[in-house]
Amino acid sequence: MRQLLALFLFCFGGTAAAIGYAYATVTIPDPNPSTLLQNNVYYWSDGTVLAADGSVNRQNVTLSQVPTDVQWDFIAAENSSFYTDPGIDPQGILRAVVHMAEGGSVQSGSTITQQFVKNTYLDQSQTMSRKFKELLISSKIGAVMTKQQILQGYLNTCFFGRQANGIQAAARMYYNLPVEKLNVSQGAFLAAAVNEPSLFQYADSDPEAKAQAQARWSWVLDRMVTTGKLTPGQRARYTAADFPTPRKWTPGSGFTGQVGYLVQLARSYAEAHNPAITDRGLSQGGYQIHTTFDRKKTAELTRAVARVRKERLEPTRRSVDRDVQVGAASVDPTTGRILAVYGGSGFDQGHYSDNADTSGVPVGSTFKPIVLAAALQHGAVLQPGKSPQPITPASKFNGDDDIRIKDQQGNYVTDDKDPTGLLHQQNDTDHRWGYITLRKAMEQSVNTPYVQLGEYVGYGNVAKTAQTLGLRSGSLAAPSAGFYIGTSTPSAIRMAGVYATFAAGGMQRTPCSVTKVTHDGSVLAGFTAPAPVRALSSAVAHNVTDVLRGVVAQGTGTKAQALGRTAAGKTGTTDDFRSAWFIGYTPQLATSVVLFKEDPKNPQLQSLIGVGGLQKVFGGDIPTEIWTQYMRDALAGLPDAPFPAPASLGRGADESGAPSPSATPGKQGDSTGKKTTTTPQRTPKASPTCHGRKCH
């Protein structure tokens, strides 16, 4: 026992001596000089400058300029014992960890003094050595600085989002006020913004950001009551209706055309691929970000959109042509590099949401190739209790309108919106196709075969295939019949990536926008080319491509023939004509184009009926025209490269009830590639999903 006690005293004494020595020898370094702060520079793929941003926006103020109530907002939110603690609070760190683990509000584990030391004297690295040094300097700095000086320095070095460093810049960016004019409610919001600057900076326009900011703001005011700086009566004046919504923000308002969207994409990609790159770090500058964006192709895509808009839309004469949006993305199938995007009219025109990177527009029948790929890869359960059977593009399924759909157990799929309680899947026309091949159903965008196929393949297999091809799970719709014909909402970038995988023979490369990032002369990790992953067998991928060539040759995408070279693609149109897509590719380039309509003051999808003078707007119309004009320019000078011939997949099974090949020679279900004339389209039936409508 004595030996253990002696060992304990020795270890304890040694540790105490080491800490004492570290405390005695540590010195307070010079502040990080603001003169070292730089812009961030973004480069086109050819090495020329795309844009520059990140100049530091900060104006230092004295503590006397900051209203007392606003000072207490920050103290209540971050460090209520600020004026009495020694600058470090181990118990506070522990409380913050426990509180967040229990699902409570985000709290800082550092005191205001520690945050000031980190912001002013140290870097943002998350290492034990940096944290230990922060604690030592924080405990020592009180001997040379007053609490008022520390609080002043803290408020001048906090990052608030909107490229605002310091409370004066934040007051201007969020409320267009000098700091002296801030009230306690506005101060509570700014104290909240310190914790989530990259989210709360959008509290003026993003409902989710506003909801979270409002909750944190309310919590700060509650803390003001707890600390005795507001009475309950004063607190009661600030209800949800009194939330101090920040003024409208125009991020990167100096960017014109597509530059704002390109910079936004590159910044997001850089942050996602290297945890050392943060909003705060980017706002301080000093980064050189080399992108994948092709200057020439970006200009060509912008011109193609402008040309078709001018030819087809007349917003001054036809009110229905107003608020029509276009998004587009172009990806190199051999590298996964994003070469061009069209995100909208531009930051300088007041359009800040990137239409190429938005998730919220249903993709319609452009999802059917994913269902086909899943079927070719996994097979389909065509008979209850039996193993999956092989499927090929020549497999026949019932293409008639208004049919009932079965699941893998042979039960009819239910639909609570149907008076019978059973799902009656419809096509865009009431043409009686009978049993047709999956090839023909893809060419003519017939819904019923693909809904039934999807049910037989299974939601799990289709969703897994979609994710393997590069779609994010969060963009996939919940299980339903509509899932198989496009109720999911991936971005145009991600859908271009899926079709690029078909073009690359089943090798998937996640779309990327940054090739290299340097900072202070050092190349940062995380930006090597995405490693290709085998998503589909080459036989499956080439067969999907062969089917999609038929869409262009004799299906709903015939306008793409104007490209004048080998191409494959698919049209897509969704319920009530709320979106229209065309996604197509050659071996060298995959491009997606989406058309939708959204009122900026009421952000929800509206019907495209009547747009461009068309009674109905299909993916084979305006989106295909934009795609064709762009691809013609982008591929100019390149040879007409052929797709590899598809390997035979063997004999595929047909849906139960399909006639044998000898019963209907040369008729419905053949795959000869001959064009089929369809009957005139009927007026679509209203439905909130693809259950009772087209996803053409």
C-alpha positions in Angstrom: 0.0 0.0 0.0 2.8 2.4 0.9 4.5 1.7 -2.4 1.2 2.5 -4.3 0.8 5.7 -2.4 4.4 6.6 -3.1 3.9 5.9 -6.8 0.7 8.0 -6.8 2.4 10.9 -5.1 5.4 10.7 -7.5 3.1 10.7 -10.6 0.9 13.4 -9.2 3.9 15.6 -8.2 5.5 15.0 -11.6 2.4 16.0 -13.5 1.9 19.1 -11.3 5.5 20.0 -11.8 5.3 19.6 -15.6 2.1 21.8 -15.7 3.7 24.3 -13.5 6.8 24.5 -15.7 4.7 24.8 -18.8 2.7 27.6 -17.2 5.8 29.4 -16.1 7.5 29.2 -19.5 4.6 29.8 -21.9 4.4 33.3 -23.3 1.6 35.2 -24.8 2.4 35.4 -28.5 1.8 38.4 -30.7 -1.7 38.7 -32.2 -2.2 37.2 -35.7 -1.7 40.3 -37.9 -4.6 41.2 -40.0 -2.2 42.3 -42.7 -1.6 38.6 -43.5 -5.2 38.1 -44.5 -5.7 37.4 -48.2 -8.3 36.8 -50.8 -9.1 33.3 -52.0 -8.5 32.7 -55.7 -10.4 30.3 -57.8 -9.1 29.0 -61.1 -10.7 27.6 -64.3 -9.5 24.1 -65.4 -7.0 25.8 -67.8 -5.3 27.6 -64.9 -6.7 31.1 -65.6 -8.4 33.0 -62.8 -12.1 32.3 -62.4 -12.8 34.6 -59.4 -11.5 35.9 -56.1 -13.2 36.3 -52.8 -12.6 36.0 -49.1 -11.3 39.5 -48.3 -11.8 40.0 -44.6 -14.7 42.1 -43.6 -14.0 43.4 -40.1 -14.1 46.8 -38.4 -12.8 46.8 -34.8 -14.8 48.6 -32.2 -14.3 49.5 -28.5 -16.4 47.7 -25.9 -18.1 51.0 -25.0 -19.6 51.1 -28.5 -21.4 47.8 -27.9 -24.7 48.3 -26.0 -24.5 46.7 -22.6 -27.5 44.4 -23.3 -25.8 43.1 -26.4 -22.6 42.4 -24.4 -24.7 40.4 -21.9 -26.4 38.4 -24.8 -23.0 37.0 -25.6 -22.0 36.4 -22.0 -25.3 34.6 -21.2 -25.0 32.4 -24.3 -21.3 31.6 -24.2 -19.9 32.0 -20.6 -22.2 33.3 -17.9 -19.4 33.2 -15.3 -17.1 35.3 -17.5 -16.6 38.2 -15.0 -15.8 35.8 -12.1 -14.0 32.8 -13.6 -10.2 32.7 -14.1 -10.5 32.4 -17.9 -10.9 28.6 -18.1 -13.8 26.5 -16.9 -13.2 22.7 -17.0 -16.7 22.1 -15.5 -18.2 24.2 -18.3 -16.5 22.1 -20.9 -17.8 18.9 -19.2 -21.3 20.4 -19.0 -21.3 21.3 -22.7 -20.3 17.8 -23.7 -23.0 16.2 -21.5 -25.6 18.7 -22.7 -25.0 18.0 -26.4 -24.8 14.3 -25.8 -28.3 14.5 -24.3 -29.6 16.3 -27.4 -29.7 19.8 -26.0 -28.8 23.1 -27.7 -25.3 23.5 -29.1 -23.1 25.0 -26.4 -19.5 26.0 -26.5 -17.1 24.1 -24.2 -14.7 27.1 -24.1 -14.9 30.3 -22.1 -15.0 33.6 -23.8 -11.4 34.0 -22.8 -10.4 30.7 -24.4 -12.3 31.6 -27.6 -10.6 35.0 -27.7 -7.2 33.4 -27.3 -7.9 30.9 -30.0 -9.2 33.5 -32.4 -6.4 36.1 -31.7 -3.3 34.2 -30.9 -3.6 30.6 -32.1 -5.0 28.6 -35.1 -8.2 26.7 -35.5 -6.6 23.2 -35.4 -8.4 20.6 -33.3 -5.3 19.2 -31.5 -4.5 18.4 -27.9 -1.4 20.5 -28.0 -3.2 23.5 -29.3 -6.0 23.1 -26.7 -3.4 22.7 -23.9 -1.7 25.9 -25.1 -5.0 27.7 -25.3 -5.7 26.7 -21.6 -2.3 27.9 -20.4 -2.5 31.3 -22.3 -6.1 31.8 -21.2 -5.2 31.3 -17.5 -2.3 33.7 -17.9 -3.8 36.4 -20.0 -5.9 37.8 -17.2 -2.7 39.2 -15.7 -2.1 41.4 -18.6 -5.6 42.2 -19.9 -8.8 43.2 -18.1 -12.0 41.4 -18.6 -13.3 44.3 -20.6 -10.3 44.1 -23.0 -10.8 40.4 -23.4 -14.5 40.8 -24.1 -13.8 43.6 -26.6 -11.2 41.4 -28.4 -13.6 38.4 -28.4 -16.4 40.5 -30.0 -14.0 41.8 -32.6 -12.7 38.4 -33.6 -15.8 36.3 -33.7 -16.9 35.0 -37.1 -20.7 35.5 -37.7 -21.2 34.2 -41.3 -21.9 36.4 -44.3 -18.1 37.0 -44.4 -18.5 39.2 -41.3 -15.6 39.0 -38.8 -16.4 41.0 -35.7 -19.6 42.4 -34.3 -19.4 45.7 -36.2 -19.3 43.8 -39.6 -22.0 41.5 -38.4 -24.3 44.4 -37.4 -23.9 45.8 -40.9 -24.3 42.5 -42.7 -27.4 41.3 -40.8 -29.2 44.5 -39.9 -27.5 47.3 -41.8 -26.9 49.0 -38.5 -23.8 50.3 -36.7 -23.2 48.2 -33.6 -24.3 51.1 -31.3 -27.8 50.8 -32.7 -28.3 47.0 -31.9 -31.0 46.1 -29.5 -31.1 43.1 -27.1 -33.1 41.0 -29.5 -30.8 41.6 -32.4 -27.8 40.9 -30.1 -29.4 37.6 -29.1 -29.5 36.6 -32.8 -25.8 37.5 -33.3 -24.9 35.6 -30.2 -26.7 32.6 -31.7 -25.0 33.1 -35.1 -21.6 32.6 -33.6 -22.4 28.9 -33.1 -23.8 28.1 -36.5 -22.6 30.9 -38.9 -22.7 28.8 -42.1 -26.4 28.0 -41.4 -27.8 31.1 -39.7 -26.4 33.4 -42.4 -29.3 32.1 -44.5 -32.0 32.9 -41.9 -33.5 35.5 -44.2 -34.4 33.0 -46.9 -34.0 29.4 -45.8 -37.0 28.2 -43.7 -34.9 25.5 -42.0 -32.1 28.0 -41.2 -34.6 30.4 -39.9 -36.4 27.8 -37.7 -33.1 26.8 -36.1 -31.9 30.3 -35.7 -35.2 31.3 -34.0 -34.9 28.4 -31.6 -31.3 29.4 -30.6 -32.3 33.1 -30.4 -35.1 32.2 -28.0 -32.7 30.1 -25.9 -30.3 33.1 -25.6 -33.1 35.3 -24.4 -34.1 32.6 -21.9 -30.5 32.6 -20.7 -30.7 36.4 -20.2 -33.5 35.7 -17.7 -31.5 33.0 -16.0 -28.5 35.3 -15.6 -30.7 38.1 -14.3 -30.2 40.5 -17.2 -33.8 40.4 -18.3 -36.9 40.1 -16.2 -39.5 37.5 -17.1 -41.8 40.4 -18.1 -39.2 41.8 -20.4 -38.5 38.4 -21.9 -42.3 38.0 -22.6 -42.1 40.8 -25.0 -40.1 38.7 -27.4 -42.3 36.1 -29.0 -41.7 34.1 -32.1 -43.4 36.9 -34.0 -40.8 39.3 -32.8 -37.9 37.3 -34.2 -35.4 39.9 -35.7 -35.2 38.4 -39.2 -32.0 39.5 -40.8 -32.0 41.7 -43.9 -31.9 40.0 -47.3 -28.4 38.8 -48.0 -26.8 38.9 -51.4 -23.8 36.6 -51.1 -21.0 37.2 -53.6 -23.0 40.1 -55.1 -19.9 41.0 -57.2 -20.1 37.7 -59.1 -21.8 37.8 -62.5 -23.3 35.1 -64.7 -22.4 31.6 -63.6 -19.4 32.6 -61.5 -21.3 32.7 -58.2 -22.6 29.2 -58.7 -19.2 27.9 -59.6 -17.5 29.4 -56.6 -20.3 28.2 -54.4 -19.8 24.6 -55.7 -16.1 24.8 -55.3 -16.2 26.1 -51.8 -18.7 23.5 -50.7 -16.6 20.7 -52.3 -13.4 22.0 -50.7 -15.0 22.1 -47.2 -16.5 18.6 -47.6 -13.2 17.0 -48.6 -10.9 18.5 -46.1 -12.1 19.2 -42.5 -9.3 21.8 -42.0 -11.1 24.0 -44.6 -13.9 25.8 -42.9 -16.2 28.8 -43.4 -14.1 30.8 -41.1 -10.8 29.8 -42.7 -12.2 30.6 -46.2 -13.4 34.0 -44.9 -9.8 34.8 -43.8 -8.5 33.9 -47.2 -5.2 32.6 -48.5 -6.6 29.7 -50.4 -5.9 28.9 -54.1 -8.7 26.6 -55.4 -8.2 24.9 -58.7 -11.5 23.8 -60.2 -12.7 21.3 -62.9 -14.8 24.0 -64.6 -14.1 24.4 -68.3 -14.4 28.1 -69.3 -15.4 27.4 -72.9 -18.0 24.8 -72.1 -19.5 27.0 -69.3 -19.9 29.8 -71.8 -21.4 27.4 -74.4 -23.9 26.0 -71.9 -24.9 29.6 -70.9 -25.4 30.5 -74.5 -27.5 27.5 -75.3 -29.9 28.3 -72.4 -30.1 31.9 -73.4 -30.7 31.0 -77.1 -33.5 28.6 -76.4 -35.1 30.9 -73.8 -35.1 33.7 -76.4 -36.6 31.5 -79.1 -39.2 29.8 -76.9 -40.1 32.1 -74.0 -41.8 35.5 -74.1 -42.3 36.5 -70.5 -43.3 40.1 -71.4 -46.1 38.8 -73.6 -47.0 35.5 -71.9 -47.3 35.7 -68.2 -47.1 31.9 -68.0 -43.5 32.2 -69.3 -42.4 34.1 -66.2 -40.5 32.5 -63.4 -39.4 29.6 -65.6 -36.1 28.1 -64.3 -33.4 26.1 -66.0 -30.7 24.0 -64.4 -28.0 22.0 -66.2 -24.8 20.2 -65.5 -22.2 18.6 -67.7 -19.8 15.8 -66.5 -16.9 14.0 -68.1 -17.7 10.3 -67.9 -14.0 9.3 -67.9 -13.0 11.5 -64.9 -16.2 12.5 -63.1 -15.2 16.1 -63.4 -18.0 18.7 -63.5 -17.1 20.7 -66.7 -20.0 23.2 -66.7 -23.2 24.1 -64.9 -26.0 26.4 -65.5 -27.4 27.5 -62.1 -29.7 30.3 -63.0 -29.6 33.9 -64.2 -26.8 34.8 -61.8 -26.1 36.3 -58.4 -26.0 39.7 -60.0 -29.6 39.2 -61.2 -30.8 38.3 -57.7 -30.9 34.5 -58.3 -28.8 32.8 -55.6 -30.1 29.3 -55.6 -28.0 26.9 -57.8 -30.6 25.2 -60.1 -27.9 22.6 -61.1 -27.3 21.6 -57.5 -30.8 21.8 -56.0 -32.5 18.8 -54.6 -36.2 19.2 -54.9 -37.2 18.8 -58.5 -38.7 15.3 -59.3 -36.7 13.6 -62.1 -39.7 11.8 -63.7 -38.9 9.1 -66.3 -35.2 9.9 -66.4 -35.2 7.5 -63.4 -36.4 4.5 -65.5 -32.9 3.6 -66.7 -32.0 3.1 -63.1 -34.9 0.7 -62.7 -33.8 -1.1 -65.9 -30.2 -1.3 -64.7 -31.3 -2.7 -61.3 -33.5 -5.3 -63.1 -30.7 -6.4 -65.5 -28.3 -6.6 -62.5 -30.5 -8.3 -59.9 -33.3 -10.0 -61.9 -37.0 -9.8 -60.8 -39.3 -12.0 -58.7 -41.9 -12.8 -61.4 -43.6 -15.6 -59.4 -44.4 -15.5 -55.7 -42.0 -17.6 -53.6 -39.6 -18.1 -56.5 -36.1 -16.9 -57.0 -35.5 -13.8 -59.1 -35.5 -14.5 -62.9 -33.2 -12.8 -65.4 -34.4 -9.7 -67.2 -33.2 -8.3 -70.5 -34.4 -5.3 -72.6 -36.4 -7.8 -74.6 -38.4 -9.0 -71.6 -42.1 -8.2 -72.1 -44.4 -6.5 -69.6 -48.0 -5.3 -69.8 -48.0 -1.8 -71.2 -51.7 -1.1 -71.1 -53.1 1.9 -69.3 -54.9 1.7 -65.9 -53.6 -1.7 -64.9 -53.3 -3.0 -61.4 -49.8 -3.6 -60.0 -48.6 -6.6 -58.0 -45.8 -6.9 -55.5 -43.3 -9.8 -55.2 -45.8 -11.8 -53.2 -48.4 -11.6 -55.9 -50.6 -9.2 -54.0 -52.1 -6.1 -55.6 -50.4 -2.9 -54.5 -52.8 -0.7 -52.5 -53.4 3.0 -53.0 -55.5 4.9 -50.5 -56.2 7.6 -53.1 -58.0 5.1 -55.3 -61.7 4.5 -54.5 -61.1 0.7 -54.9 -58.2 0.8 -52.5 -55.9 -0.7 -55.1 -53.3 1.1 -57.3 -54.4 1.5 -60.9 -51.3 2.7 -62.7 -51.8 4.9 -65.7 -49.8 6.0 -68.6 -49.8 9.4 -70.3 -52.1 8.1 -73.0 -54.8 5.4 -73.0 -53.2 3.7 -76.0 -53.4 -0.1 -75.6 -49.8 -1.3 -76.0 -50.4 -4.9 -74.8 -47.3 -6.7 -73.7 -44.3 -4.8 -75.0 -40.5 -5.1 -74.4 -38.8 -3.0 -71.8 -36.9 -1.5 -74.7 -40.1 -0.3 -76.4 -41.5 0.9 -73.1 -38.4 3.0 -72.5 -38.4 4.4 -76.0 -42.1 5.5 -75.7 -41.8 6.2 -72.0 -44.7 3.9 -71.1 -45.1 3.9 -67.3 -46.9 0.6 -66.5 -44.1 -1.8 -67.4 -41.6 0.1 -65.3 -43.8 0.4 -62.3 -44.5 -3.3 -62.4 -40.9 -4.1 -63.1 -39.8 -2.0 -60.2 -42.1 -3.8 -57.8 -40.8 -7.2 -59.0 -37.2 -6.1 -58.6 -37.9 -4.6 -55.2 -37.5 -1.1 -53.7 -34.3 -2.2 -51.9 -32.5 -3.3 -55.0 -33.6 -0.3 -57.0 -32.6 2.1 -54.3 -29.3 0.3 -53.8 -28.6 0.6 -57.5 -29.4 4.3 -57.5 -27.0 4.9 -54.7 -24.3 2.8 -56.3 -24.7 4.9 -59.4 -24.1 8.0 -57.3 -27.4 9.3 -56.0 -27.6 10.4 -52.3 -30.0 8.4 -50.2 -31.6 11.5 -48.9 -32.7 12.5 -52.4 -34.6 9.2 -53.0 -38.3 9.0 -52.5 -40.0 6.6 -50.0 -41.3 3.3 -51.3 -44.3 3.7 -53.6 -45.2 2.9 -57.2 -44.2 6.5 -58.1 -40.7 5.9 -57.0 -40.0 3.7 -60.0 -41.0 6.5 -62.4 -39.3 9.4 -60.8 -40.7 11.0 -57.7 -37.1 11.2 -56.3 -35.4 14.6 -56.4 -31.7 14.3 -57.1 -29.8 17.3 -58.4 -29.0 17.8 -62.1 -25.3 17.3 -61.2 -26.0 13.9 -59.6 -28.2 12.8 -62.5 -25.6 13.8 -65.0 -23.2 11.6 -62.9 -25.5 8.6 -63.1 -25.7 8.8 -66.9 -22.0 9.4 -67.1 -21.7 6.0 -65.4 -23.7 4.4 -68.2 -21.4 6.1 -70.7 -18.3 4.8 -68.8 -19.4 1.2 -69.1 -20.6 1.0 -65.4 -17.6 2.7 -63.8 -18.9 5.2 -61.3 -17.0 8.4 -60.5 -18.6 10.8 -58.0 -18.9 14.2 -59.7 -16.1 16.5 -58.5 -15.4 20.2 -58.8 -12.0 20.8 -57.3 -8.7 19.2 -58.3 -6.2 21.0 -56.0 -6.2 23.4 -53.0 -3.2 25.2 -51.7 -2.8 27.4 -48.6 0.3 29.3 -47.6 2.2 27.4 -50.2 1.2 23.9 -49.0 -0.9 21.5 -51.1 -3.9 20.3 -49.0 -5.0 16.7 -49.0 -8.3 15.4 -50.2 -8.5 16.5 -53.8 -7.1 13.6 -55.8 -9.3 12.4 -58.6 -12.3 10.2 -57.4 -11.4 6.6 -57.6 -13.7 4.7 -60.1 -16.0 2.1 -58.6 -17.6 -0.7 -60.5 -21.3 0.2 -60.2 -22.6 -2.0 -63.0 -21.2 -4.8 -65.1 -20.1 -3.5 -68.4 -22.7 -5.8 -70.1 -25.5 -4.2 -68.1 -24.2 -0.7 -68.7 -23.8 -1.1 -72.4 -27.3 -2.7 -72.7 -28.8 0.3 -70.9 -27.0 2.6 -73.3 -28.2 0.6 -76.2 -31.8 1.0 -75.0 -31.3 4.7 -74.5 -30.0 5.1 -78.0 -33.4 3.9 -79.1 -35.0 6.8 -77.2 -33.1 9.2 -79.4 -33.5 7.2 -82.6 -37.2 6.5 -82.4 -38.6 7.4 -79.1 -39.5 10.5 -77.0 -36.1 12.1 -77.5 -35.9 12.4 -81.3 -35.1 16.1 -81.2 -31.7 15.1 -79.9 -31.0 13.7 -83.4 -30.2 17.2 -84.4 -26.9 16.7 -82.6 -25.8 14.8 -85.7 -23.7 12.2 -83.8 -24.2 9.0 -81.8 -26.0 9.7 -78.6 -28.2 8.1 -75.9 -30.6 9.7 -73.5 -33.9 9.9 -71.7 -36.7 12.4 -71.4 -38.6 12.9 -68.2 -41.8 14.8 -67.3 -43.6 14.8 -63.9 -47.1 15.3 -62.4 -48.9 18.3 -63.5 -45.9 19.1 -65.7 -44.0 20.5 -62.7 -40.7 19.6 -64.2 -39.3 18.5 -67.6 -35.9 16.8 -68.1 -33.6 15.5 -70.7 -30.4 13.7 -69.8 -28.2 12.5 -72.6 -24.7 11.5 -73.3 -22.0 10.5 -75.8 -18.9 8.6 -74.8 -17.2 11.9 -74.2 -19.8 13.9 -72.3 -22.9 13.5 -70.1 -25.3 16.4 -69.7 -28.5 16.9 -67.8 -31.0 19.7 -68.3 -34.1 20.4 -66.2 -36.9 22.9 -66.7 -39.2 23.9 -63.9 -41.2 26.9 -62.7 -41.0 28.5 -59.3 -42.1 31.9 -58.0 -39.3 33.4 -55.9 -41.9 34.7 -53.4 -43.6 31.4 -53.1 -40.9 28.7 -53.5 -42.8 25.7 -54.7 -43.0 24.0 -58.1 -45.7 25.2 -60.4 -47.1 23.7 -63.6 -45.3 24.3 -66.9 -48.5 23.9 -68.9 -48.6 26.7 -71.5 -45.0 27.6 -71.2 -43.4 28.4 -74.5 -46.9 28.3 -76.1 -47.0 24.6 -75.6 -50.2 22.9 -74.3 -48.0 20.4 -72.5 -44.3 20.7 -71.8 -42.4 17.4 -72.1 -38.8 16.6 -71.5 -38.4 16.0 -75.3 -39.3 19.7 -75.9 -37.3 22.7 -74.4 -34.9 20.7 -72.3 -33.8 18.5 -75.3 -33.4 21.6 -77.4 -31.1 23.2 -74.8 -29.2 19.9 -74.5 -28.7 19.6 -78.3 -27.5 23.1 -78.8 -25.0 22.9 -76.0 -23.7 19.4 -76.9 -23.3 20.5 -80.5 -21.0 23.3 -79.5 -19.2 21.4 -76.7 -18.4 18.5 -78.9 -17.4 20.5 -82.0 -14.1 19.2 -83.4 -14.3 15.8 -81.6 -14.9 12.6 -83.6 -18.3 10.9 -83.5 -17.2 8.2 -81.1 -19.3 5.0 -81.1 -20.6 3.2 -78.0 -19.4 -0.3 -77.4 -21.7 -3.0 -78.8 -23.8 -4.5 -76.0 -23.0 -8.0 -74.9 -25.8 -10.6 -75.0 -27.5 -11.0 -71.6 -29.0 -14.3 -72.7 -32.7 -15.0 -72.7 -34.8 -12.9 -70.3 -38.0 -13.9 -68.6 -41.4 -12.2 -69.4 -44.1 -11.1 -67.0 -46.7 -13.8 -66.4 -49.4 -13.5 -69.1 -47.1 -12.3 -71.9 -47.7 -14.1 -75.2 -45.0 -16.5 -76.4 -42.7 -15.1 -79.2 -44.4 -17.4 -81.8 -47.9 -16.1 -80.9 -47.3 -12.6 -82.0 -44.4 -12.5 -84.4 -43.1 -9.1 -85.2 -45.7 -7.4 -83.1 -45.9 -5.8 -79.7 -42.8 -6.6 -77.7 -40.3 -6.9 -80.6 -37.1 -5.0 -80.4 -36.4 -4.4 -84.0 -36.0 -0.7 -83.5 -38.9 0.2 -85.9 -40.7 3.4 -85.0 -44.2 3.0 -83.5 -46.8 5.7 -84.1 -48.7 6.5 -80.9 -52.3 7.7 -80.6 -52.9 11.3 -79.6 -52.4 12.0 -75.9 -55.3 12.3 -73.6 -55.8 15.0 -71.0 -53.8 13.8 -67.9 -55.6 13.1 -64.7 -54.7 15.2 -61.7 -52.7 13.4 -59.0 -50.3 14.5 -56.3 -47.9 11.7 -57.3 -46.9 9.7 -60.3 -49.5 7.1 -59.3 -52.2 8.3 -61.6 -50.2 10.4 -64.1 -47.4 10.6 -66.5 -43.8 10.6 -65.6 -43.0 10.7 -69.3 
